Amino acid sequence: MIKILKNLNPYKWVVLAVVLLVFGQSMAELFLPTLMADIIDNGVVKGDIPYIWRIGGWMLLVSAIGAVAAVFASFYSSQAAMGLGRDLRQKVFKHVSQFSLQEFDEVGTASLITRTTNDITQVQQVVIMMLRMVISAPIMLVGGVIMAVSKDAQLSLVIIGAMPVLAIAILLILKYGMPLFQEVQKRLDGLNLVVRENLTGIRVIRAFNREPEEKERLQKANRELADVSIKVNKVMAFLMPVMMLVMNMTVVAVIWFGGIRINNGAMQIGDLMAFIQYVMMIMFALVMASFMFVMVPRAAVSAKRINEVLEMKPAFADDGTAKADRARGTLEFEDVTFYYPGAEEPALSNISFTAKPGEITALIGGTGSGKSTLVNLVPRFYDVKSGTIRVNGVDIREASQQEIRSKIGFVPQKSVLFTGTIADNIRFGKQDATQAEMEHAASIAQATEFIDQIKGGYAAEIEQGGSNLSGGQKQRLSIARALIRKPDLYIFDDSFSALDFKTDAKLRRALKDETRNATVLLVAQRVSTVVDADRIIVLEKGKMVGMGTHEELLKSNEVYREIALSQLSEEEIA
């Protein structure tokens, strides 16, 4: 929590204002019982009506000052807490955006969402309470004790006897509640994970009639969260009754012993009533403190989870300064080996090849052969274990990630579109693109035909994830998004799989002229897609088992020939 609270530094003047306002409010509340005692002892008992009006006026003024201070204290504490939450979300998001895919795999997207939303909200709520109660409770406690002792020192022994009971109750509740708070956040992560998977995979779930099983899975995660939450609330439910019992028993004891002292002439009625109010203030301060003891540990769990993200260092540093402009349009792999985190076997071993401008380098191989892994290394989504990757003649570790990625037009295996218009999604690759550039990119990607048929054309809205478009339409928009950048290196990670053969052939013909001055790295499952490539790299179990043209590999490479025969007849191959 201390690390998180350091982020309140920009709001130090607001926090100072809250401290002063809460101090003023507390002083006003502590002064009121003394004024009330004075009215009773010197006004009501003596029948002095003008005195009652005069002191009553002072009480109204003090109450008004306290009320105004309370309103402004609430306003400024909310301002500081909400500002802290906003800054934390921005800080976490900015930090997460620097992560490699390795960190995303390690923490999990569902957990990152929970930490950025629910956990930060928990911290916000506690900061509001802390700014009010952490300042107010000690003042009310100490001030109440001082004022109570000033009224009657002997009667104050009743308060001293009640405090240990409250302290023991609070400590016992904390002991059993803290582990449960941690479990609640973990179960919340699990629930978010199930909900996210169900919402993103709804088509697959419905296609396989898995709704009942997924409902049961969600119910299980929801039930687990509810069970732990109920346990927490059962523990916390003891707090308020214990507090109220101790408070009321203390008041009864004060009235009992106070009555005896009044009867003996050692105390006045007004002082006893003021003493009762000070006892209530002291007990209420302890109740507020107990709530803080409950809320702070829960927020501390959330703060720890937020700090885990903020303290997580990216797997590799983005400290390169070189410009990727030495040999434009070239891509070179030199003895590259890569392991996924925690893996015993390499995903890629000793990969070496060089691609030049105007050339198409295709990757082909069975499932799990390392094709997508290889292309993910080029934009430096992961860092190589050994070897060197050069883009435009520069080692990608010597240039910044932004510099390298600015030279790449990347079309991922799974087409990802964003909410907005078709134009927004194409311009995602180049924000200042003109209408002519956008239409040209769409034409090359063979997207013009379906865009013209959609109501609104380029201004047509795309729903979340592109759910109102077909797989082929999403792929073509993803390709147009990469083409509009006019990069030095195009990466197509199995990006033609949803296209029919006719559209695939037309797209590849159009790409030849468009990519004349750039390198094309193409991952494909279909032999017909790679048949015209200048260089075909055959991968098997992360290793290069062949490299050459279509004709050369048919003659010399058994793996490639098997792939070709599984898709084409002998006559088509001949």
C-alpha positions in Angstrom: 0.0 0.0 0.0 2.9 2.4 0.8 4.2 2.0 -2.8 0.8 2.6 -4.2 0.1 5.6 -2.0 3.3 7.3 -3.3 1.3 7.9 -6.4 -0.7 10.4 -4.4 2.3 12.8 -4.6 0.7 14.9 -7.4 -2.3 15.5 -5.1 -0.3 16.5 -2.0 -2.0 19.9 -1.8 -5.4 18.3 -2.1 -4.5 15.8 0.6 -3.2 18.6 2.8 -6.6 20.4 2.3 -8.4 17.2 3.4 -6.2 16.9 6.5 -7.0 20.5 7.5 -10.7 20.2 6.8 -11.0 16.9 8.7 -9.1 18.4 11.6 -11.5 21.4 11.7 -14.5 19.0 11.5 -13.2 16.9 14.3 -12.5 19.9 16.5 -16.0 21.2 15.9 -17.5 17.8 16.9 -15.3 17.6 20.0 -16.4 21.1 21.1 -20.1 20.5 20.8 -20.6 18.3 23.9 -18.8 20.8 26.1 -21.2 23.5 24.9 -24.1 21.2 25.5 -23.0 20.5 29.1 -22.6 24.3 29.6 -26.2 24.9 28.4 -27.6 22.2 30.8 -25.5 23.1 33.9 -25.6 26.9 33.6 -28.8 27.5 31.5 -31.4 24.7 31.9 -30.7 24.0 35.6 -30.7 27.7 36.5 -33.5 28.6 34.1 -31.4 31.2 32.3 -33.2 31.4 28.9 -31.0 34.2 27.3 -27.9 32.1 28.2 -29.5 29.0 26.5 -30.1 31.1 23.3 -26.6 32.5 23.3 -24.8 29.2 23.8 -27.3 27.5 21.4 -26.3 30.0 18.8 -22.6 29.1 19.2 -23.5 25.4 18.9 -25.3 26.1 15.6 -22.3 28.0 14.3 -19.9 25.3 15.3 -22.1 22.7 13.8 -22.3 24.7 10.5 -18.5 25.0 10.4 -18.2 21.2 10.9 -20.8 20.5 8.2 -19.1 22.7 5.6 -15.7 21.2 6.5 -17.1 17.7 6.1 -18.6 18.5 2.7 -15.4 19.9 1.3 -13.3 17.1 2.9 -15.5 14.6 1.1 -15.1 16.4 -2.2 -11.3 16.7 -2.0 -10.8 13.2 -0.8 -12.9 11.9 -3.7 -10.9 14.1 -6.1 -7.6 12.7 -4.8 -8.8 9.0 -4.7 -10.3 9.1 -8.2 -7.2 10.9 -9.6 -5.1 8.2 -8.0 -7.2 5.5 -9.7 -7.0 7.2 -13.1 -3.2 7.6 -12.8 -2.8 4.0 -11.7 -4.8 2.7 -14.6 -2.8 4.7 -17.0 0.5 3.7 -15.4 -0.5 0.0 -15.4 -1.7 0.1 -19.0 1.4 2.0 -20.2 3.7 -0.5 -18.4 1.8 -3.5 -19.7 2.0 -2.2 -23.3 5.8 -2.6 -22.9 5.5 -6.3 -22.1 6.6 -9.0 -24.5 4.1 -11.8 -25.2 6.0 -13.8 -22.6 4.7 -11.6 -19.8 1.1 -11.8 -21.2 1.4 -15.6 -21.2 2.8 -15.5 -17.7 0.2 -13.3 -16.0 -2.8 -14.0 -18.2 -5.1 -11.5 -19.9 -8.0 -12.1 -17.5 -5.8 -11.4 -14.5 -4.4 -8.2 -16.1 -8.0 -7.0 -16.7 -9.0 -7.7 -13.1 -5.9 -6.0 -11.7 -6.5 -2.9 -13.9 -10.2 -2.6 -12.9 -11.4 -4.4 -9.8 -8.1 -4.1 -7.8 -7.6 -0.5 -8.6 -11.2 0.2 -7.6 -10.5 -1.5 -4.2 -7.5 0.8 -3.7 -9.6 3.9 -4.6 -12.3 3.1 -2.1 -9.8 2.5 0.7 -8.0 5.8 -0.1 -11.2 7.7 0.2 -11.8 6.1 3.6 -8.2 6.6 4.7 -8.2 10.3 3.8 -11.3 10.7 6.0 -11.1 8.1 8.7 -7.3 7.7 9.2 -7.1 11.4 10.0 -10.5 11.7 11.8 -10.3 8.5 14.0 -7.1 9.3 15.9 -8.2 12.9 16.5 -11.6 11.8 17.7 -10.0 9.0 19.8 -7.3 11.2 21.5 -9.5 14.3 21.7 -12.4 12.2 23.1 -10.2 10.7 25.8 -8.7 14.1 26.8 -12.1 15.7 27.0 -13.6 12.7 28.9 -10.8 12.8 31.4 -11.2 16.6 31.8 -14.9 16.0 32.7 -14.2 13.1 35.1 -10.9 11.2 35.4 -12.3 8.4 37.6 -15.2 7.7 35.3 -12.7 7.4 32.4 -11.5 4.1 33.8 -14.7 2.5 32.3 -13.3 3.4 28.8 -9.9 1.9 29.5 -11.6 -1.3 30.5 -13.6 -1.5 27.2 -10.7 -0.8 24.8 -8.8 -4.2 25.2 -12.1 -6.1 24.4 -12.4 -4.1 21.1 -8.8 -4.6 20.3 -8.9 -8.4 20.7 -12.1 -8.6 18.6 -10.5 -6.6 15.8 -7.3 -8.7 15.8 -9.2 -12.0 15.8 -11.4 -10.9 12.8 -8.3 -9.7 10.9 -6.5 -13.0 11.5 -9.3 -15.0 9.9 -10.4 -12.4 7.3 -7.0 -11.6 5.6 -6.4 -15.0 3.9 -10.0 -15.0 2.7 -9.6 -11.6 1.1 -6.6 -13.0 -0.9 -8.7 -16.0 -2.0 -11.6 -13.7 -3.1 -9.3 -11.9 -5.6 -8.0 -15.3 -7.0 -11.5 -16.6 -7.4 -12.4 -13.3 -9.1 -9.6 -13.9 -11.6 -10.9 -17.4 -12.3 -14.4 -16.1 -12.9 -13.2 -13.4 -15.3 -11.2 -16.1 -17.2 -14.3 -18.3 -17.7 -16.5 -15.4 -18.7 -13.9 -14.1 -21.1 -13.4 -17.5 -22.7 -17.2 -18.0 -23.1 -17.8 -14.6 -24.6 -14.9 -14.7 -27.1 -15.6 -18.4 -28.0 -19.4 -18.2 -28.2 -19.4 -19.5 -31.8 -17.4 -22.6 -31.0 -19.5 -23.3 -27.9 -22.7 -23.1 -29.8 -21.4 -25.0 -32.8 -20.5 -28.0 -30.5 -23.6 -27.6 -28.3 -21.5 -27.1 -25.2 -23.8 -24.5 -23.7 -24.9 -26.7 -20.7 -21.3 -27.7 -19.9 -20.1 -24.1 -20.1 -23.0 -22.9 -18.0 -22.0 -25.5 -15.4 -18.3 -24.3 -15.6 -19.4 -20.7 -15.1 -21.7 -21.7 -12.2 -18.8 -23.6 -10.6 -16.5 -20.5 -10.8 -19.3 -18.3 -9.7 -20.2 -20.6 -6.8 -16.5 -20.8 -5.7 -16.3 -17.0 -5.6 -19.7 -16.7 -3.8 -18.6 -19.3 -1.2 -15.4 -17.5 -0.3 -17.2 -14.1 -0.3 -19.8 -15.5 2.1 -17.1 -16.8 4.4 -15.5 -13.3 4.4 -18.8 -11.7 5.1 -19.6 -14.2 7.9 -16.3 -13.2 9.6 -17.0 -9.6 9.0 -20.6 -9.9 10.3 -19.2 -10.5 13.8 -17.5 -7.1 13.8 -20.4 -4.7 14.0 -22.4 -6.6 16.6 -19.3 -6.9 18.8 -18.6 -3.2 18.4 -22.2 -2.2 19.2 -22.4 -4.6 22.2 -19.2 -3.2 23.7 -20.3 0.4 22.9 -23.7 0.0 24.6 -22.3 -1.9 27.6 -19.8 0.9 28.0 -22.5 3.5 27.9 -24.6 1.6 30.4 -21.6 1.4 32.7 -20.9 5.1 32.3 -24.6 6.0 33.2 -24.5 3.6 36.2 -21.3 4.9 37.7 -22.0 8.5 36.6 -25.4 8.4 38.3 -23.6 7.3 41.5 -21.1 10.2 41.2 -23.9 12.7 40.6 -25.8 11.4 43.6 -22.6 11.9 45.6 -22.2 15.5 44.3 -18.9 14.7 42.5 -20.3 15.3 39.0 -23.0 17.5 37.3 -25.7 16.2 35.0 -24.4 18.2 32.0 -20.9 16.8 32.5 -22.3 13.2 32.5 -24.2 13.8 29.2 -21.1 15.3 27.6 -19.1 12.4 29.0 -21.6 9.9 27.4 -21.1 11.7 24.0 -17.3 11.6 24.3 -17.6 7.9 25.1 -19.7 7.5 21.9 -17.1 9.5 20.0 -14.2 7.3 21.3 -16.1 4.1 20.5 -17.1 5.4 17.1 -13.4 6.3 16.4 -12.5 2.7 17.3 -15.3 1.4 15.0 -13.9 3.5 12.2 -10.4 2.2 12.9 -11.7 -1.4 12.8 -13.2 -0.8 9.4 -9.9 0.5 8.2 -8.2 -2.6 9.6 -10.7 -4.6 7.6 -10.5 -2.6 4.4 -6.8 -1.9 4.3 -5.7 -5.6 4.3 -8.1 -6.3 1.4 -6.8 -3.2 -0.5 -3.3 -4.4 0.4 -4.0 -7.6 -1.4 -5.1 -5.6 -4.4 -2.1 -3.2 -4.1 0.2 -6.2 -4.0 -1.3 -7.5 -7.3 -1.0 -4.1 -8.9 2.6 -3.8 -7.7 3.4 -7.3 -9.1 2.4 -6.0 -12.6 4.3 -2.7 -12.2 7.4 -4.4 -10.9 7.4 -7.0 -13.6 10.3 -6.3 -15.9 9.8 -7.0 -19.6 11.8 -10.1 -20.7 14.1 -7.9 -22.7 15.0 -4.2 -22.7 13.9 -1.9 -25.5 17.0 0.2 -25.4 18.2 0.1 -29.0 18.9 3.4 -30.8 20.1 2.4 -34.3 18.0 3.3 -37.4 16.8 0.3 -39.4 17.8 1.8 -42.8 21.1 0.2 -43.8 19.8 -2.3 -46.4 16.2 -1.5 -47.1 13.8 -4.4 -47.7 16.1 -7.1 -46.4 15.5 -9.8 -43.8 18.2 -12.0 -42.4 18.1 -14.9 -39.9 21.6 -16.0 -38.8 21.7 -19.2 -36.8 18.6 -18.3 -34.7 17.5 -20.6 -31.9 14.4 -19.9 -29.7 12.9 -21.5 -26.6 9.5 -20.7 -25.1 9.8 -19.8 -21.4 10.0 -23.0 -19.4 10.3 -25.2 -22.4 13.0 -28.0 -22.5 13.1 -28.3 -26.2 13.7 -25.4 -28.6 10.8 -24.2 -30.7 13.3 -23.2 -33.4 16.8 -24.5 -34.0 19.6 -22.9 -36.0 17.5 -21.1 -38.6 19.5 -19.2 -41.2 18.3 -17.5 -44.4 18.4 -14.2 -46.2 15.5 -12.5 -48.1 16.0 -9.5 -50.4 13.7 -6.8 -51.8 11.2 -8.1 -54.4 11.5 -11.6 -53.1 8.8 -13.8 -51.6 10.0 -16.2 -48.9 7.4 -18.7 -47.9 7.3 -20.9 -44.8 5.6 -24.3 -44.9 5.4 -27.2 -42.6 3.1 -29.3 -40.4 1.2 -28.0 -37.4 3.6 -27.2 -34.6 6.6 -27.0 -36.9 7.4 -23.4 -35.8 6.1 -21.3 -38.7 4.2 -18.7 -36.6 6.9 -18.8 -33.9 9.4 -17.7 -36.6 7.4 -14.8 -37.8 6.6 -13.6 -34.2 10.4 -13.2 -33.7 10.7 -10.6 -36.5 8.6 -7.9 -34.8 10.4 -9.0 -31.5 7.3 -10.2 -29.8 9.7 -12.7 -28.2 13.5 -12.5 -28.0 15.8 -15.1 -29.5 17.9 -17.3 -27.3 20.8 -17.2 -29.6 21.6 -16.0 -33.1 20.7 -12.7 -34.9 17.7 -11.4 -36.8 18.3 -8.4 -39.0 15.7 -6.1 -40.6 17.0 -3.6 -43.2 20.5 -4.8 -42.3 20.2 -3.9 -38.6 20.1 -6.3 -35.6 16.6 -5.9 -34.2 18.1 -5.7 -30.7 20.1 -2.7 -31.7 17.1 -0.7 -32.8 14.0 0.2 -30.8 10.9 -1.9 -31.1 9.0 1.1 -32.5 11.7 1.5 -35.2 11.6 -2.1 -36.2 7.9 -2.4 -36.2 7.5 0.8 -38.3 9.2 -1.1 -41.1 6.9 -4.1 -40.9 3.4 -4.7 -42.3 2.1 -7.5 -40.1 -1.0 -9.6 -40.9 -1.5 -12.1 -38.0 -2.9 -15.6 -38.2 -6.1 -14.5 -36.5 -7.6 -11.4 -38.0 -8.2 -8.8 -35.3 -10.4 -5.8 -36.1 -11.4 -3.0 -33.7 -14.7 -1.3 -33.1 -15.1 1.7 -35.5 -15.6 2.0 -39.2 -13.9 0.1 -42.0 -11.9 3.2 -42.8 -10.7 3.4 -39.2 -9.5 -0.2 -39.3 -7.6 0.3 -42.6 -6.1 3.6 -41.4 -5.0 1.7 -38.2 -1.9 1.0 -40.3 -1.4 4.6 -41.3 -3.4 7.3 -39.5 -2.8 10.1 -42.0 -3.6 8.0 -45.0 -5.7 9.7 -47.7 -8.9 8.3 -49.1 -7.0 7.4 -52.4 -4.4 5.4 -50.4 -7.0 3.6 -48.5 -9.0 2.7 -51.6 -5.8 1.5 -53.3 -4.9 -0.7 -50.3 -8.4 -2.1 -50.2 -8.2 -2.8 -54.0 -4.9 -4.7 -53.7 -6.4 -6.7 -50.8 -9.4 -7.6 -52.9 -11.7 -5.9 -50.3 -13.2 -3.3 -52.6 -16.0 -5.5 -53.8 -17.5 -6.3 -50.5 -16.9 -2.8 -49.1 -18.9 -1.3 -52.0 -21.7 -3.7 -51.2 -21.9 -2.8 -47.5 -24.3 0.0 -46.6 -22.1 3.0 -45.8 -19.0 1.7 -47.6 -15.9 2.8 -45.9 -18.0 4.5 -43.2 -19.8 1.3 -42.3 -19.4 0.4 -38.6 -17.6 -2.8 -37.6 -18.7 -4.4 -34.4 -16.4 -5.7 -31.7 -14.0 -8.2 -33.1 -15.5 -7.8 -36.6 -18.4 -10.1 -35.6 -20.5 -8.6 -38.5 -18.0 -9.7 -41.1 -17.0 -13.1 -42.5 -13.6 -14.6 -41.9 -12.5 -13.8 -45.5 -13.6 -10.2 -45.2 -11.8 -9.7 -41.9 -8.6 -11.2 -43.5 -8.8 -8.9 -46.4 -9.2 -5.8 -44.2 -6.2 -7.0 -42.1 -4.2 -7.3 -45.3 -5.3 -3.8 -46.5 -4.3 -2.4 -43.0 -0.7 -3.8 -43.6 -0.5 -2.7 -47.2 -1.4 0.9 -46.5 1.8 1.3 -44.5 3.9 0.6 -47.6 6.5 -1.1 -45.3 9.9 -2.6 -46.1 8.9 -6.0 -44.9 5.5 -7.7 -45.2 4.7 -10.6 -42.9 1.6 -12.8 -43.8 1.1 -15.4 -41.1 -1.3 -17.8 -42.8 -3.3 -14.8 -43.8 -4.9 -16.3 -46.9 -6.5 -19.3 -45.2 -10.1 -18.0 -45.3 -9.9 -16.9 -48.9 -11.2 -19.0 -51.8 -8.7 -20.1 -54.5 -9.8 -17.4 -57.0 -9.5 -14.5 -54.5 -6.2 -16.0 -53.2 -4.7 -16.1 -56.8 -5.9 -12.5 -57.6 -4.5 -11.2 -54.3 -1.1 -12.8 -54.9 -0.9 -11.4 -58.4 -1.8 -7.9 -57.1 0.8 -8.2 -54.3 3.7 -8.9 -56.7 3.6 -5.3 -58.1 2.8 -3.8 -54.7 5.7 -5.5 -52.9 8.3 -5.0 -55.7 10.6 -3.0 -53.4 9.9 -4.9 -50.2 10.5 -8.4 -48.8 7.5 -10.7 -48.3 7.6 -13.4 -45.6 4.6 -15.7 -46.1 3.4 -18.5 -43.9 0.9 -20.8 -45.6 -0.7 -24.2 -45.3 -1.6 -24.5 -49.0 1.0 -25.4 -51.5 -0.9 -23.4 -54.2 -0.2 -20.3 -52.1 3.6 -20.7 -52.0 4.2 -22.3 -55.4 5.4 -19.1 -57.0 7.6 -18.0 -54.1 11.2 -17.2 -54.8 12.2 -19.3 -51.7 10.3 -21.9 -49.8 11.6 -22.9 -46.3 10.3 -26.2 -45.1 10.1 -26.5 -41.3 9.7 -29.7 -39.3 9.8 -29.7 -35.4 11.5 -26.3 -35.4 14.2 -27.2 -37.8 14.9 -26.2 -41.4 14.7 -29.5 -43.4 14.7 -27.9 -46.8 15.0 -24.6 -48.7 14.5 -23.9 -52.4 11.9 -23.2 -55.1 8.8 -25.3 -55.6 10.4 -27.4 -58.4 13.6 -27.9 -56.5 11.9 -29.1 -53.3 9.6 -31.5 -55.1 12.7 -33.2 -56.4 14.9 -33.1 -53.4 12.8 -32.8 -50.2 10.6 -35.6 -49.0 8.8 -33.6 -46.4 7.7 -30.9 -49.0 6.7 -33.6 -51.5 4.5 -35.3 -48.9 2.8 -32.0 -48.2 2.3 -31.3 -51.9 1.0 -34.8 -52.6 -1.5 -34.4 -49.7 -3.0 -31.4 -51.5 -2.4 -31.9 -55.2 -2.6 -34.8 -57.5 0.5 -36.2 -59.4 -0.8 -34.6 -62.6 -1.1 -31.1 -60.9 2.4 -31.4 -59.4 3.8 -32.4 -62.8 
